[in-house]
Amino acid sequence: MEHPQEHVILGILMKKERHGYEIHHLFSSGLGRVWHAGISQVYALLKRLEAAEKVSSIVEMQDNRPAKHIYSITPKGRDAFLHWVNAPLERIRDLRLEFIAKLFLMRELKLPGIDELIRKQIHIFQEQLRDIKQKDAISADEFDHLVFRFRIAQIETVISWLRDCEQNFDH
């Protein structure tokens, strides 16, 4: 299973090739408010991406310093990134990190389709809301009603936030 942070790294490499420390810096400065990745984690992810042939690297020798690996995205990595960044998520808990990362990268890379992604995301949660409301309506258990009302409030809040995103990105 792929780690969502791998896709963030691929997104960072969409603009140009970079060395590992630079990737870590861009990851931390751009998404640092919502997602933390340590330098060792970034290098481990780069190693996995290279093994999966989604990035390639060349070694750049430096005077009086260790050699530096310069990473670039491969066509396979580009395809994987574009598929990921345009796909809506099924779970609310994935919005906090993954969806925000998608919005950030789409904006930074000036990719088309941000409005479509938000619309798809709203549609998914509207369907989930409809399903939960139906379950709530037929349940006789009071505890179930508490749980359903909690989920309903969560989903309604997320849909409201997504509508704010629509307004924010609608230029």
VEXDREN-2710 file (C-alpha; in Angstrom, 1 decimal):
% VEXDREN-2710
k/r/px/py/pz
1/MET/0.0/0.0/0.0
2/GLU/1.3/3.4/-0.9
3/HIS/1.8/6.1/1.8
4/PRO/0.1/9.4/1.0
5/GLN/3.3/11.2/1.8
6/GLU/4.9/9.5/-1.2
7/HIS/2.5/11.4/-3.4
8/VAL/3.4/14.7/-1.7
9/ILE/7.0/14.0/-2.6
10/LEU/6.0/13.2/-6.1
11/GLY/4.1/16.5/-6.3
12/ILE/7.1/18.4/-5.0
13/LEU/9.2/16.8/-7.8
14/MET/6.6/17.7/-10.5
15/LYS/8.1/21.2/-10.8
16/LYS/11.8/20.2/-11.0
17/GLU/14.4/17.8/-9.8
18/ARG/15.6/18.3/-6.2
19/HIS/17.9/16.8/-3.6
20/GLY/16.5/15.2/-0.5
21/TYR/17.1/18.0/2.0
22/GLU/15.4/20.4/-0.4
23/ILE/12.4/18.1/-0.7
24/HIS/12.2/17.9/3.1
25/HIS/12.4/21.7/3.4
26/LEU/9.6/22.2/0.8
27/PHE/7.5/19.5/2.4
28/SER/7.9/21.1/5.8
29/SER/7.5/24.7/4.8
30/GLY/4.5/24.1/2.5
31/LEU/2.5/21.5/4.4
32/GLY/4.2/21.8/7.8
33/ARG/1.1/23.3/9.5
34/VAL/-0.8/20.1/8.7
35/TRP/1.7/17.3/8.1
36/HIS/5.1/16.6/9.6
37/ALA/7.8/14.5/7.9
38/GLY/11.2/14.1/9.4
39/ILE/14.3/14.2/7.2
40/SER/14.9/10.5/7.7
41/GLN/11.3/9.7/6.8
42/VAL/11.7/11.7/3.6
43/TYR/14.8/9.8/2.6
44/ALA/13.1/6.5/3.4
45/LEU/10.1/7.5/1.2
46/LEU/12.5/8.5/-1.6
47/LYS/14.2/5.1/-1.4
48/ARG/10.8/3.4/-1.7
49/LEU/9.8/5.6/-4.6
50/GLU/13.0/4.9/-6.4
51/ALA/12.6/1.1/-5.8
52/ALA/9.1/1.5/-7.3
53/GLU/10.6/3.4/-10.3
54/LYS/8.5/6.5/-9.6
55/VAL/11.6/8.6/-9.0
56/SER/15.1/8.3/-10.3
57/SER/18.3/9.8/-8.9
58/ILE/21.7/10.8/-9.9
59/VAL/24.7/11.3/-7.6
60/GLU/26.3/14.7/-7.6
61/MET/29.8/14.8/-6.1
62/GLN/30.7/17.7/-3.9
63/ASP/34.1/19.0/-2.7
64/ASN/34.8/18.2/1.0
65/ARG/31.2/17.0/1.5
66/PRO/29.3/13.8/1.0
67/ALA/27.8/13.1/-2.4
68/LYS/24.3/14.4/-3.0
69/HIS/21.5/12.5/-4.7
70/ILE/19.3/14.6/-7.1
71/TYR/15.9/13.1/-7.5
72/SER/13.5/13.5/-10.4
73/ILE/10.1/12.1/-11.1
74/THR/9.6/9.4/-13.7
75/PRO/6.7/9.1/-16.1
76/LYS/5.4/6.3/-13.8
77/GLY/5.7/8.6/-10.8
78/ARG/3.9/11.4/-12.7
79/ASP/1.0/9.1/-13.7
80/ALA/0.7/7.9/-10.1
81/PHE/0.7/11.5/-8.7
82/LEU/-1.9/12.7/-11.2
83/HIS/-4.1/9.8/-10.4
84/TRP/-3.8/10.3/-6.7
85/VAL/-4.2/14.1/-6.7
86/ASN/-7.4/13.9/-8.7
87/ALA/-9.1/11.1/-6.7
88/PRO/-11.6/12.1/-4.0
89/LEU/-11.4/10.4/-0.6
90/GLU/-13.9/8.1/1.0
91/ARG/-13.2/8.7/4.7
92/ILE/-13.5/12.0/6.6
93/ARG/-10.4/11.3/8.7
94/ASP/-8.3/11.4/5.4
95/LEU/-9.4/15.0/4.7
96/ARG/-7.2/16.6/7.5
97/LEU/-4.0/15.5/5.9
98/GLU/-4.4/14.0/2.5
99/PHE/-7.2/16.2/1.0
100/ILE/-5.5/19.4/2.3
101/ALA/-2.2/18.2/0.7
102/LYS/-4.1/17.6/-2.6
103/LEU/-5.5/21.1/-2.5
104/PHE/-2.1/22.6/-1.7
105/LEU/-0.3/20.7/-4.5
106/MET/-3.0/21.4/-7.1
107/ARG/-2.8/25.1/-6.2
108/GLU/1.0/25.2/-6.2
109/LEU/1.3/23.3/-9.5
110/LYS/-1.5/25.2/-11.0
111/LEU/-3.2/22.0/-12.0
112/PRO/-6.7/22.0/-13.5
113/GLY/-9.5/20.2/-11.8
114/ILE/-9.5/21.5/-8.3
115/ASP/-13.1/22.5/-8.6
116/GLU/-14.0/19.1/-9.9
117/LEU/-12.1/17.4/-7.1
118/ILE/-14.1/19.4/-4.5
119/ARG/-17.4/18.7/-6.2
120/LYS/-16.6/14.9/-6.3
121/GLN/-15.7/15.1/-2.6
122/ILE/-18.9/16.9/-1.7
123/HIS/-20.9/14.3/-3.6
124/ILE/-19.3/11.4/-1.8
125/PHE/-20.1/12.9/1.6
126/GLN/-23.6/13.9/0.6
127/GLU/-24.2/10.2/-0.3
128/GLN/-22.8/9.1/3.1
129/LEU/-25.0/11.7/4.8
130/ARG/-28.1/10.4/3.1
131/ASP/-27.2/6.8/4.1
132/ILE/-26.6/7.6/7.7
133/LYS/-29.8/9.7/7.9
134/GLN/-31.7/6.6/6.5
135/LYS/-30.1/4.4/9.1
136/ASP/-30.9/6.9/11.9
137/ALA/-34.6/7.0/10.8
138/ILE/-35.1/3.3/11.0
139/SER/-33.1/2.6/14.2
140/ALA/-35.0/2.1/17.4
141/ASP/-31.9/2.1/19.6
142/GLU/-31.2/5.4/21.5
143/PHE/-27.5/4.9/21.5
144/ASP/-27.5/4.3/17.7
145/HIS/-29.3/7.7/17.4
146/LEU/-26.5/9.4/19.4
147/VAL/-23.9/7.8/17.2
148/PHE/-25.8/8.7/14.0
149/ARG/-26.3/12.3/15.1
150/PHE/-22.6/12.6/15.8
151/ARG/-21.8/11.3/12.3
152/ILE/-24.4/13.5/10.7
153/ALA/-23.0/16.6/12.4
154/GLN/-19.5/15.6/11.3
155/ILE/-20.4/15.1/7.7
156/GLU/-22.5/18.3/7.6
157/THR/-19.5/20.2/8.9
158/VAL/-17.2/18.7/6.4
159/ILE/-19.6/19.5/3.5
160/SER/-19.9/23.1/4.8
161/TRP/-16.0/23.3/4.9
162/LEU/-15.9/21.9/1.3
163/ARG/-18.3/24.5/0.2
164/ASP/-16.0/27.1/1.7
165/CYS/-13.2/25.5/-0.3
166/GLU/-15.3/25.9/-3.5
167/GLN/-15.7/29.6/-2.8
168/ASN/-12.0/30.0/-2.0
169/PHE/-10.8/28.3/-5.1
170/ASP/-13.4/29.7/-7.4
171/HIS/-11.6/32.5/-9.1
END
